[in-house]
């Protein structure tokens, strides 16, 4: 059995059980870098994916701006990478940058200038290939990003220097930092006809005022210079008064969780996502179908459930992932998902479970969406709400305990 699995995965006949399970666990990492999964060929294009529409518009309108919004685990980062791949394949006059702001900056301290500075640094050619203007531009951007030591006016050798901090403070619209960075970006952009920037990571922002300042500063500055932007934003910007931010983009796109009730092909798609990561000998089709259903169509939860089942199989000295391991994984995931819920939350979830009614009028209600206790599906722009399948079975018991 192990030889068959190893041969299918191309790892050779010498792979032992520990190595095999380590490989499966790594391929089922829900928090793994989407770029690595994409490069490894693990991406599976979903019919009518938002990346297709975004890329198509950028092909014919390279300076257009797009806001991509969706729940945690819905695949937004992967769709950005799909946009990058399609543009690279179908255009020859467009440079495409993919930038995860959170990898180079504390997302809790985002301020105007953070995005445009990182765009400029990503544009910079290797140090040994920069001309004098490019060297000056990069130095300017690094001063803005990291701060620098300066001297007071009319200083002499006995005067000390003082540190000018970086851009982590809340300035006003089109601040000095943004204007300075904008000039440097233009220098580093050079003569490239079109430039599209794919900006990831800002969906983790919880301060919507700070997010809006980034939009009206960094995004607006890039747009004024004819640079196309696709920005992943926080789910909350889609609702209530914060919805006004979406109007600052040419198009807003919602990346939904995948509704398995829409067609049989949807469940097959989810199963194929896992089959890309696990060979036939590791898990059967019936177990894949079970994992697909209880994921609720949330790609991150789908992979996380499969990883939990993989762990159960390893702990139980099994060479395959069977029904028992899958059921235990679903139970464990659901119990963990129920933690921290209050009586008021449980009442809302029970109403959603029984009636499908969900009116998110408060931050507490929105938190149920953002943590995927409540799932929102959309058909023709109209929402449909359900409780995450892994916690359905626990609601009655929990309500009885709290009453």
KESEMI-44737 format. One line per field, with one value per residue (C-alpha): residue number from 1; residue in one letter; x, y, z. Coordinates in nm, 2 decimals, decimal comma. Layout:
N
num <- (NUM ...)
residu <- (A ...)
c1 <- (X ...)
c2 <- (Y ...)
c3 <- (Z ...)
//
This chain:
403
num <- (1 2 3 4 5 6 7 8 9 10 11 12 13 14 15 16 17 18 19 20 21 22 23 24 25 26 27 28 29 30 31 32 33 34 35 36 37 38 39 40 41 42 43 44 45 46 47 48 49 50 51 52 53 54 55 56 57 58 59 60 61 62 63 64 65 66 67 68 69 70 71 72 73 74 75 76 77 78 79 80 81 82 83 84 85 86 87 88 89 90 91 92 93 94 95 96 97 98 99 100 101 102 103 104 105 106 107 108 109 110 111 112 113 114 115 116 117 118 119 120 121 122 123 124 125 126 127 128 129 130 131 132 133 134 135 136 137 138 139 140 141 142 143 144 145 146 147 148 149 150 151 152 153 154 155 156 157 158 159 160 161 162 163 164 165 166 167 168 169 170 171 172 173 174 175 176 177 178 179 180 181 182 183 184 185 186 187 188 189 190 191 192 193 194 195 196 197 198 199 200 201 202 203 204 205 206 207 208 209 210 211 212 213 214 215 216 217 218 219 220 221 222 223 224 225 226 227 228 229 230 231 232 233 234 235 236 237 238 239 240 241 242 243 244 245 246 247 248 249 250 251 252 253 254 255 256 257 258 259 260 261 262 263 264 265 266 267 268 269 270 271 272 273 274 275 276 277 278 279 280 281 282 283 284 285 286 287 288 289 290 291 292 293 294 295 296 297 298 299 300 301 302 303 304 305 306 307 308 309 310 311 312 313 314 315 316 317 318 319 320 321 322 323 324 325 326 327 328 329 330 331 332 333 334 335 336 337 338 339 340 341 342 343 344 345 346 347 348 349 350 351 352 353 354 355 356 357 358 359 360 361 362 363 364 365 366 367 368 369 370 371 372 373 374 375 376 377 378 379 380 381 382 383 384 385 386 387 388 389 390 391 392 393 394 395 396 397 398 399 400 401 402 403)
residu <- (X X X X X X X X X X X X X X X X X X X X X X X X X X X X X X X X X X X X X X X X X X X X X X X X X X X X X X X X X X X X X X X X X X X X X X X X X X X X X X X X X X X X X X X X X X X X X X X X X X X X X X X X X X X X X X X X X X X X X X X X X X X X X X X X X X X X X X X X X X X X X X X X X X X X X X X X X X X X X X X X X X X X X X X X X X X X X X X X X X X X X X X X X X X X X X X X X X X X X X X X X X X X X X X X X X X X X X X X X X X X X X X X X X X X X X X X X X X X X X X X X X X X X X X X X X X X X X X X X X X X X X X X X X X X X X X X X X X X X X X X X X X X X X X X X X X X X X X X X X X X X X X X X X X X X X X X X X X X X X X X X X X X X X X X X X X X X X X X X X X X X X X X X X X X X X X X X X X X X X X X X X X X X X X X X X X X X X X X X X X X X X X X X X X X X X X X X X X X X X X X X X X)
c1 <- (0,00 0,27 0,46 0,15 0,10 0,46 0,47 0,16 0,31 0,65 0,83 0,99 0,94 1,15 0,90 0,80 0,48 0,61 0,74 0,41 0,19 0,43 0,38 0,01 -0,01 0,20 -0,02 -0,33 -0,20 -0,50 -0,27 0,00 0,12 -0,13 0,16 0,33 0,01 -0,04 0,31 0,28 -0,02 -0,27 -0,50 -0,83 -1,02 -1,38 -1,64 -1,73 -1,45 -1,42 -1,06 -1,18 -1,39 -1,12 -0,85 -1,07 -1,14 -0,77 -0,68 -0,89 -0,87 -0,53 -0,58 -0,91 -0,95 -1,11 -1,20 -1,22 -1,41 -1,50 -1,50 -1,20 -1,10 -1,30 -0,99 -0,93 -0,55 -0,57 -0,79 -0,54 -0,27 -0,51 -0,55 -0,17 -0,13 -0,40 -0,26 0,09 -0,03 -0,26 -0,08 0,27 0,26 0,16 0,38 0,20 0,30 0,16 0,21 0,10 0,12 0,10 0,43 0,63 0,42 0,22 -0,14 -0,27 -0,06 -0,15 -0,15 -0,15 0,17 0,23 0,09 0,24 0,58 0,57 0,46 0,77 1,01 0,86 0,92 1,29 1,54 1,83 2,08 2,36 2,12 1,99 2,09 2,14 1,78 1,66 1,91 1,78 1,42 1,48 1,67 1,37 1,13 1,34 1,36 0,98 0,93 1,19 1,27 1,62 1,87 1,89 2,07 1,91 1,96 2,30 2,44 2,81 3,02 2,92 2,54 2,38 2,14 1,77 1,56 1,28 1,03 0,88 0,52 0,34 0,12 -0,21 -0,16 -0,42 -0,52 -0,23 0,02 0,38 0,47 0,23 0,34 0,71 0,65 0,45 0,73 0,97 0,72 0,70 1,08 1,10 0,81 1,02 0,87 0,66 0,33 0,09 0,13 -0,12 -0,07 -0,24 -0,26 -0,32 -0,34 -0,56 -0,87 -0,72 -0,77 -1,02 -1,00 -1,23 -1,14 -0,77 -0,87 -1,06 -0,76 -0,54 -0,80 -0,83 -0,45 -0,25 -0,50 -0,61 -0,24 -0,17 -0,49 -0,40 -0,08 -0,27 -0,18 -0,43 -0,51 -0,68 -0,72 -0,84 -1,04 -1,21 -1,55 -1,70 -1,65 -1,93 -2,19 -2,36 -2,21 -1,87 -2,02 -1,94 -1,57 -1,66 -1,78 -1,42 -1,34 -1,44 -1,57 -1,63 -1,63 -1,76 -1,58 -1,85 -1,83 -1,93 -2,29 -2,31 -2,69 -2,65 -2,55 -2,40 -2,09 -2,01 -1,96 -1,75 -1,53 -1,47 -1,37 -1,13 -0,97 -0,88 -0,80 -0,53 -0,36 -0,44 -0,40 -0,68 -0,51 -0,51 -0,88 -1,19 -1,45 -1,72 -1,50 -1,42 -1,79 -1,84 -1,56 -1,69 -2,04 -1,92 -1,68 -1,98 -1,80 -1,53 -1,21 -0,99 -1,22 -1,23 -0,85 -0,84 -1,10 -0,90 -0,58 -0,76 -0,87 -0,52 -0,39 -0,65 -0,54 -0,18 -0,26 -0,47 -0,20 -0,41 -0,25 -0,56 -0,82 -1,15 -1,50 -1,41 -1,12 -1,34 -1,63 -1,39 -1,23 -1,58 -1,67 -1,35 -1,37 -1,74 -1,66 -1,37 -1,60 -1,85 -1,60 -1,66 -2,02 -2,26 -2,63 -2,72 -2,49 -2,65 -3,00 -2,90 -2,75 -3,06 -3,28 -3,05 -3,07 -3,45 -3,55 -3,24 -3,30 -2,99 -2,99 -2,65 -2,72 -2,44 -2,07 -2,16 -2,37 -2,10 -1,85 -2,06 -2,01 -1,64 -1,57 -1,77 -2,03 -2,28 -2,22 -2,35 -2,41 -2,52 -2,73 -2,79 -2,67 -2,92 -2,79 -2,88 -2,76 -2,69 -2,52 -2,18 -2,26 -2,00 -2,18 -2,54 -2,55 -2,43 -2,67 -2,96 -2,74 -2,57 -2,90 -3,03 -2,72 -2,75 -3,12)
c2 <- (0,00 0,25 0,18 0,26 0,59 0,69 0,60 0,82 1,11 1,07 1,03 0,69 0,35 0,43 0,67 0,54 0,60 0,90 1,08 1,01 1,16 1,46 1,52 1,49 1,72 1,98 1,97 2,01 2,31 2,56 2,84 2,77 3,02 3,03 3,11 2,78 2,59 2,77 2,70 2,33 2,30 2,26 2,54 2,44 2,70 2,74 2,80 3,17 3,26 3,63 3,62 3,57 3,90 4,10 3,99 4,04 4,40 4,47 4,33 4,60 4,86 4,83 5,13 5,01 4,96 4,66 4,58 4,21 4,11 3,78 3,57 3,42 3,11 3,19 3,19 3,56 3,53 3,24 3,44 3,73 3,48 3,36 3,72 3,75 3,42 3,51 3,87 3,73 3,48 3,71 4,05 4,15 4,52 4,49 4,45 4,27 4,29 4,07 4,23 4,09 4,40 4,20 4,03 4,35 4,55 4,52 4,51 4,67 4,98 5,05 5,42 5,61 5,56 5,20 5,05 5,28 5,26 4,88 4,91 5,12 4,88 4,59 4,77 4,83 4,65 4,46 4,69 4,63 4,72 5,06 5,38 5,70 5,81 5,46 5,45 5,78 5,66 5,34 5,53 5,77 5,49 5,32 5,64 5,67 5,31 5,27 5,62 5,77 5,97 6,34 6,65 6,98 7,28 7,46 7,17 7,12 6,82 6,85 6,83 6,49 6,35 6,27 6,00 6,08 5,79 5,60 5,64 5,47 5,77 5,89 6,17 6,35 6,29 6,29 6,34 6,43 6,06 5,96 6,24 6,16 5,79 5,86 6,04 5,75 5,49 5,68 5,68 5,30 5,23 5,36 5,34 5,03 5,10 4,94 4,85 4,64 4,60 4,31 4,40 4,13 4,12 4,42 4,20 4,14 4,51 4,57 4,95 5,05 5,42 5,33 5,11 5,40 5,63 5,39 5,38 5,76 5,81 5,52 5,37 5,71 5,82 5,50 5,55 5,91 5,78 5,53 5,22 4,94 4,82 4,51 4,53 4,26 4,44 4,35 4,18 4,45 4,71 4,55 4,62 4,92 5,27 5,13 5,03 5,38 5,28 5,03 5,32 5,45 5,15 5,09 4,75 4,56 4,18 3,94 3,61 3,39 3,07 2,79 2,68 2,31 2,32 2,51 2,21 1,86 1,99 2,22 1,92 1,75 2,07 2,06 1,70 1,77 2,03 1,76 1,50 1,74 1,70 1,34 1,03 0,78 0,53 0,78 0,85 0,73 0,93 0,88 1,04 1,32 1,38 1,40 1,64 1,86 1,88 1,96 2,23 2,44 2,53 2,72 2,62 2,68 2,47 2,20 2,17 2,20 1,92 1,69 1,77 1,69 1,36 1,29 1,34 1,11 0,84 0,88 0,87 0,56 0,37 0,36 0,39 0,55 0,81 0,63 0,72 0,70 0,95 1,19 1,18 1,25 1,54 1,69 1,65 1,81 2,10 2,17 2,17 2,41 2,63 2,65 2,78 3,14 3,16 3,34 3,28 3,57 3,42 3,08 3,24 3,41 3,09 2,89 3,14 3,12 2,74 2,73 3,02 3,12 3,47 3,68 4,05 4,17 4,49 4,48 4,41 4,09 3,97 4,06 3,86 3,55 3,60 3,68 3,37 3,15 3,04 3,19 3,13 3,36 3,23 3,45 3,38 3,66 3,90 3,78 3,63 3,30 3,23 2,89 2,78 2,62 2,24 2,13 2,32 2,24 1,93 2,10 2,40 2,22 2,08 2,41 2,60 2,35 2,39 2,77 2,80)
c3 <- (0,00 0,10 -0,23 -0,43 -0,25 -0,28 -0,65 -0,72 -0,54 -0,70 -0,38 -0,45 -0,30 0,01 0,17 0,51 0,70 0,89 0,58 0,40 0,67 0,70 0,33 0,35 0,65 0,47 0,16 0,38 0,57 0,58 0,68 0,42 0,17 -0,12 -0,36 -0,28 -0,33 -0,66 -0,77 -0,68 -0,91 -0,62 -0,75 -0,91 -1,10 -0,98 -1,25 -1,27 -1,04 -0,97 -1,09 -1,44 -1,44 -1,27 -1,51 -1,81 -1,71 -1,64 -1,98 -2,15 -1,88 -1,71 -1,49 -1,34 -0,96 -0,79 -0,43 -0,36 -0,04 0,11 0,42 0,59 0,40 0,08 -0,14 -0,20 -0,20 -0,44 -0,67 -0,67 -0,78 -1,05 -1,18 -1,19 -1,38 -1,64 -1,70 -1,74 -1,99 -2,19 -2,19 -2,30 -2,21 -1,85 -1,54 -1,25 -0,89 -0,62 -0,27 0,07 0,29 0,61 0,54 0,56 0,80 1,12 0,99 1,31 1,24 0,88 0,79 0,46 0,27 0,39 0,07 -0,18 -0,02 -0,04 -0,40 -0,47 -0,30 -0,49 -0,81 -0,73 -0,96 -0,79 -0,62 -0,87 -1,16 -1,03 -1,20 -0,99 -1,00 -0,89 -0,61 -0,48 -0,52 -0,32 -0,05 -0,02 0,01 0,28 0,48 0,46 0,56 0,83 0,94 0,94 1,16 1,09 1,23 1,34 1,12 1,15 1,34 1,41 1,50 1,87 1,80 1,81 1,56 1,61 1,46 1,22 1,26 0,97 0,84 1,13 1,22 1,09 0,85 0,63 0,27 0,02 0,30 0,24 0,28 0,01 -0,23 -0,18 -0,22 -0,53 -0,70 -0,61 -0,75 -1,08 -1,11 -1,04 -1,27 -1,56 -1,91 -1,86 -2,04 -1,79 -1,43 -1,22 -0,84 -0,66 -0,29 -0,04 0,34 0,42 0,48 0,83 0,92 1,20 1,20 0,91 0,94 0,89 0,59 0,43 0,48 0,29 0,01 -0,02 0,00 -0,14 -0,38 -0,51 -0,56 -0,76 -0,96 -1,05 -1,20 -1,42 -1,21 -1,19 -0,84 -0,71 -0,33 -0,09 0,17 0,51 0,50 0,71 0,44 0,25 0,52 0,68 0,67 0,57 0,24 0,11 0,08 -0,19 -0,41 -0,44 -0,67 -1,03 -0,94 -0,61 -0,62 -0,36 -0,32 -0,17 0,02 -0,22 -0,19 -0,24 -0,28 -0,61 -0,82 -0,78 -0,97 -0,67 -0,43 -0,70 -0,72 -0,35 -0,36 -0,65 -0,44 -0,18 -0,44 -0,57 -0,22 -0,13 -0,35 -0,40 -0,17 0,12 0,13 -0,04 -0,24 0,02 0,29 0,05 0,00 0,37 0,42 0,14 0,29 0,64 0,52 0,42 0,10 0,29 0,12 0,43 0,65 0,38 0,40 0,78 0,82 0,60 0,79 1,12 0,97 0,86 1,21 1,35 1,10 1,20 1,57 1,52 1,34 1,02 0,67 0,53 0,62 0,68 0,80 1,17 1,13 0,92 1,17 1,46 1,27 1,20 1,57 1,69 1,44 1,54 1,91 1,86 1,65 1,93 2,19 2,30 2,19 2,43 2,49 2,26 1,98 2,02 1,99 1,67 1,53 1,62 1,44 1,13 1,15 1,17 0,94 0,74 0,87 0,96 1,00 1,10 1,29 1,53 1,55 1,74 1,45 1,20 1,41 1,35 0,98 1,00 1,22 0,98 1,24 0,99 0,62 0,35 0,00 -0,29 -0,60 -0,84 -0,58 -0,32 0,01 0,17 0,53 0,70 1,01 0,96 0,92 1,18 1,46 1,36 1,56 1,88 1,89 2,06 2,33 2,39 2,42 2,66 2,88 2,88 2,94)
//
